[in-house]
Amino acid sequence: MENPVTLRCSDSEDRSCQLEQRQACSVSLYLAHVFTIPSTTEAVICDTKYEVLGLFCDWAKSPTTVVNPNNKYLIKEPCLSNTAAAWMLGVRLEARDFEKFCMSVFIKNCAFSPFGPWKEIETYARDESPLARFSNHWIAWNVSLLEHVPLEYAGLKAVELTKSVTQYTGDPRDLDKGHWYSSCGDQIGLLCKHHPIDKQQTLDETQQENQPQSRPALSHRPSHHSTRSTSTDSVYVPSRYYSPLACASI
């Protein structure tokens, strides 16, 4: 390994992770600042579990923001129970792509976690952050479907958002990920451009606009202006015709 640096968490002095310096500095603005000093080869990340730090280091060796649906590792431990904490670590390390990656993984797998980290998110994730927005929507939507508040949501402020649920409040996993990075993500019952209904309407309108316009068919009728027999036909143009597009509805 070329120019190795060591990352250690405060809860596990005997275990550490190693990265090449260029790997650490290229994915984290914070680490790039720490390792600016040539003599610095180790950083201690406080208030972080070793499993969470390990997720970051594994990702840093091959960074991406795209979640591979065939990656079985993402739906197993330690990833399954620690993705939200890993997102928070990404915020602290100023590792933007890692944040986006963790956000995508969390959205995909949040329903499979044995006990969701909703209290942790409400306590530590900044208000109006993508993770907090998704968490609020998820909790409000789930509570609206049940007679009683589940134990894992009990006492959370997000439960109060259930009163904001509308006909447009559905499974937040169906919304475009851009929703959680936009101000519309603060609204629980909003029909915005990230909503599947709005996207379908836009698609239908686009398809309609791209359809070739149908022309009225021309028919020939004998002329009634003369009783004299003639071999010349007059062209009959209907005064009104119906286009299939005119009757289409969304």
N, C-alpha and C positions, 0 to 999 in steps of 0.2 A: 504494500500500500504506500503510495507516494504522499509525503507530508501528512501523516495521520494526526488527527485531533481526537480528543476523548470527550465524550459527553456523559456526565454522571448526574444522577438525580439524588436529592438529599435523603430520600428514604431508603437508599440501597448503596452503601459505600463500597460493598464488595462486588457490585456488578456495574458495568459501564458499556457504552456503545462507542464504536469508532467509525469515523468517516474520513475520507480524504478531505483536506482543507478546502479544496476547490468545490467539492460537493456541498459541504456545509455552508460555505459563503455564497454559493450561487443560488441557494433556495431560501436563505434566511437573511434578511437585512440585519437582524440583531446579531447573529453569529458572525456575519461579515464585519461588523463593528468590533466584536469581542476579539476576533482573531486578526485584527489589523496589526496588533503588536506582534512582531515575529517570535518573540520568546513565549507567547501564550499558546499553549497546546492543549489546555483542558478548560472546560466550562461546566459549572455545576448549575443544574436547572432545579430551582427550589419548587416545592409544592407540586411535584409531578411524580407519578408512579413510574416504575421502571418499564412496565408493560406499555404505557403510553409513549414514553420516550423511544422505546423500541419500534413502535409503529412509525414514528417520524423518521428514524434512521433507516428503516427498511425502505420507506418511500423515497427518501433522499438519494438513494443509490440508483433509482430509476424513476425520477419524478414525472408525474403526469397529472392532469386534471380529469382525465377520462376514466370512468369505471368500467372495467371489463366484466360483463355479466357472467362470464364463465369462470371467473376467479373464485373458487370455493373458499379460499382463505378469508375472504371478506365477510363470510357469514358464519365464521367460527370464532371461538375465543383465541386470543384476547381481543380481537378486533371488534367482535359483536358488542361487547359490553363497554368498550372504551373509546368508541369513535367520537362521541360528544366531547369527552375530555381531550382527545387528540385535536379536535377543532379548536378548543380553547388554548391548547399549547401552541397551535399554529398562529393564533392571534398574538400571543406573547412573544413568539419568536419572529413575528412579522414575516411569516412564510405564507404569502398570499395563495400560491398555487396549492399548498398543502391544505389550507383552509377550504378551498373550493373542492378539493378531492374528498376531504372528510365530510363536507356537507352533502355531497352526492351519495357517498356511502351510507351516511346516516339516514337520508331520505329513503334509500332503497331498503334498508334493513331494520328500521326502527321498530317495526311490528314484531320482529323476531327476538328482540332482547328480552330475557327472562323478567327483568324489572327495569322499566325505562328510567333514564336519568333525568326525568322532567324537573324534579326539585333542584337538582344540580344546575340545570340549564337556567331555571328561573332565578337562582341565587347568583350565579357567576357570569352568565352571558349578558353582554351589554344589551339594554333595551334597543329595539329597532335594528339589532344585528340579524343577519339571515337565520341563524340558528334559533334565536328567540322568537322571531316571526313564525317560523315553521312550527315550533313547539306550541305557541299560543293557538295556532289554527288547529293543530292536531288534537290538543286537549279539548278545545271548545267543540269541535266536530264530534269527537268520541262521546263526550258527556251528553251532547244533545240527543244521541241515539239511545241513551240508557235511562232507566228510571232512577238509579242511584249513582252517586259519584264513586268511581272505583277508588280503592285504597291508595293506589300510586298517584292519584291526582288530588287527594284530600288535602285541603288547606292551601292549595296553590291559587294565586291570584288569577291565573288564566281561566279558572273555572267560571269566574264572573263574566267572561267574554261569551259564554253560551247564549246570553240574551241578545247578542249581536248576530247570531246565526240566522241566515236567510235561506231562500230556496236555492241560492247559488253557492252556498257553503257545502262543499263536498270533500272528498278525500284529497288532502293537500298534496299527496304524492302524484296526483294527476295534473297539477299545475306546472307550467314551465318553470325551470329553476331560476330564470330571470326574475320571477315574481318575488323571490325572497331577497333579492338585491335591489328592489325598487320600493318606493314609498307606498305603492298599492298593497304591498305585503303586510302593512299594518292593519288593513281592513279585513275582517273575517268574512263578511258576506258580500263582497264586491264582485261585480262582473267586469273584469278587466281584460286586456288583450292577452293575458297569460292563461285565461280560463279556457277549458276545452270547448265550451259552448260558443264563446266569441271566436275562437280559432276556426271552428266548423262553419260558422256564419261567414267569416271572411273567405274561407275556402270555397264555399258555395257561390258567393258573389263573384269571386274571381273566375270560377269555371263558367258561370253564366255570361260574364263579359267576354270571355274568350270563345264562346260558341258562335259559329257563323250564323248570321241572320238569315232566316228563311225568306224566300221571295214568293210573292203571290203567283199562283199558277194562272196561266192564260188559257182561256177556253174560246172556242169559235162557235158563234151562233149565226143562224141565217138573219139577214137584215129584215127588219119589219117596217122599214121606212118606205118600202115600195112593194106593190102587189105583183109587179112584173118579175118574172123569173129571171134570175141572174146567176152567173157562175162565180161572181165575186162575193167572198165572205167578208163580213165586217168583224173586227176584233172586239171581243167583249171583255172589258176590264171590270172586275167586281169593284163596287164602290167601297166595300169594306171586307176585310179578311182578318182572320185571327191568327196571330203568331203563337206557336206553342210557348214561346218565352213569356208572352204577355200573361199567361195563366199560371206560370210557375210561381211557387211560393217557397219560402225558406222555412 
